[in-house]
Amino acid sequence: MKKIFLILLIASNLSIYAQNNTKEFYLGTNVISPFSAMNLKVAALKALLPLASNLEYGFTLNSGYYCKSHNVELRLTAGQSNSYNFIPQVQIGYNFFVFDYFKQNESGWYLGGFLRSWDYHNKYSKTNLYNLSTNFTIGYTWKKNKIITDIRLNQPLTLFSTTDIENSKSSFQFVPSPMPNFLPVLPFLSVNIGLKL
């Protein structure tokens, strides 16, 4: 009961802070990520659905704020890509609304970048593969009353990986695609819906 009261108290204070601030705070989620965590029987869907969910598996919560022509966002994800891998993720990024900055026309087009950290935790072997990547983003945001819809492409750029598996080395590389034999440059899609606070 105390935890519920504390959560409600924090939420109400955030709501009051958001109302008294010129920044537009929001909470949202990736609408496709829950489907990418499902145990699908069709191999093509199993391989391609994560590309449409920004490689986010399971539950995703994104939070941030808009201030004039700028957007800062934090994304938290937790889910499984299969029966043995659990993949928690943290992403933080910044988007710049280019046309709105120069023309003050409330255009929803933006460019930005994200830093993503995630861990492939193998539940059976108890091993971890830690990753840190940089991504370039381009997208569009619609705002209607309290509803925010955001569609973006996330282009991976660099990847640093390390693991706790014995005799394994860390690596740093330029990786514009997770499937270089399929496409040398392969961005991920992200479809998000949120609410202004």
N, C-alpha and C positions, 0 to 999 in steps of 0.2 A: 504494500500500500504506500509506503514511504517513497519507493522508486517511482510509482505512477504520479504521486503528488509532485515530486521533484521534476519529472519530465514535463508535466503540465505547467509548472512554475517557469521553467526555462523557456518553453514554447511561448507562453504568454508574454514574457519579457522580450523575446526576440520579435514577436509580433508588434509590440509597442515601439521597440527600437526601429523596426522597419517602417512603421507609419510616420515616425518623426524624422526620417532621414530622406535625403534627396535621391539616394540610391534605391533601385528596385531589386529587392532580394527575392529569390525564388527557390523552390524545391521542385525536382522533376525526376524522371526515370527514362531509361531506354526501353521502348516498347517491344523491341525485338529480342533483347538479351535473354528473357526467360525461355524463349523457344530454342535458342542455341544450346541451352543446357539440357534439353530433352534427349532421351535415348531414341533417336530416330532410326528407323530401319532402312530408309533410302540413303544410300551412300552419297549421292550427289548433294542431297539436302544437308546431310551431316557435314560435308566439306564446305559448302558454300554459305550456309546460314550464318556461321560466325563472321564471315566477311561483311554481311549485312547488319551485323550487330556490333561492329567495332571491336571484334574479338572479346566481347564482354559476355560472360556466361552466368546465367542465373539472375539474381536480384541486383539491380543497379540503382543507386541513389545519387543524383547530382544536385549540387547546391551552389549558389553563387549570387552575383549581383551585376546589374547593369548600371553604369554611371556615364551619362552623356553618350559618347561614342565608344565606350570601353566595356568589356565584360571579363570578369574573373570567375573561374569555375573550379570546383572540386568534385571529383567523381569517385565513388566507392562501389566496388563490385565484389560479390561473393557467389561462387557457383562452381559447378563441375563441367568439364568438357567431355568426360566419360566416367565410367564407374570407379576408376582408381585415381584420377587427378582432381584435386581441389585447387581452385585458382583465385585467391584473393588479389584484388587490384586496387591501387590508388593512383589517381591521375589529377594533376593540377595544370591549369592552362589559362591562357589569356587570348581574347579575341578583340580585334580592332575593326569597328564598323567604318570602312573606308569612305563610302559615298556620303554617309551621314556626317562624317567629320568635315568633309570639304564642302558639301552642298547643304547641310542641315535639313535634309529632306526625309529624315526618319527611315531611310532605306535599311533593310534587314540584312544586306550582304556584308560578310565579314571575312577577314583573314586572321589567322592566329597560329598558336603553337601550344603543344602539350608535352609534359613530361609524365611518362607512365612507368610505374613500378609494379611488378607482379611476381608471383611465386607459383611455379608448378610443384605442388606438394603431392607426392605419390603416397597414398594412404597405406599401400601394402609394403613397400620397401622403406618407408619413412625417410625418403630422400627429398631434397629440395633443389630446384633450379631457379635461381633468383635472376630477374631481368630488369633492366632499366633502359627505356627507349625514349627517343625524341620523335615528335610527330608534327607535321605541318597541317593546318586545318583551313578549309574553305567551306563556308556554309551560308545558310539563310535562316533568319528568325522572324516568325510572325507573332505579333502580340495582339490579342483580342480580349478586351476587358481584363480578367485575371488569368486567362489561359495563354500559355506560351508554347509554341510548336517550333522545334528546331531540327533542321536536317543539315547534316554536314558530311564532308568527306575528310577522312583522316589519313594522310599520307605518311607512312613510317619513313624515317630517315636513318637513324643510327640505333644500334643495339649493343648494350653491354650485358654479358651473361657470366654468371659464376655459379658454382654448385658445391654442395657438401659431399658429393660422391668422391671417394678416394681416387687419387691419381688423375684427376680431371683439372684442366686449366681454365682460367677465365679467358674470355674473348671480347674484343671490341671490333665491330664491323659496320660498314655502310650497308643497310638492308632496306632497299625500297620496295621489296616484295617478299612475303613469306613463302611464295611459290614461284621462284625465279624461272623454273622450266616452263611454267604455264604462262606467266606474264612478268617481264622484268620490272615493271612498275605497277603496283597494285594497291590502290587506296581502299580503306574500309569505310563503309557507310554507317552512319549513326542517326537514328530517328528518335527524337526525345519529345516528351510532353511534360509540361510543368505548370505550376501555379505560382503567381506572384503572392508574396506574403503581405 
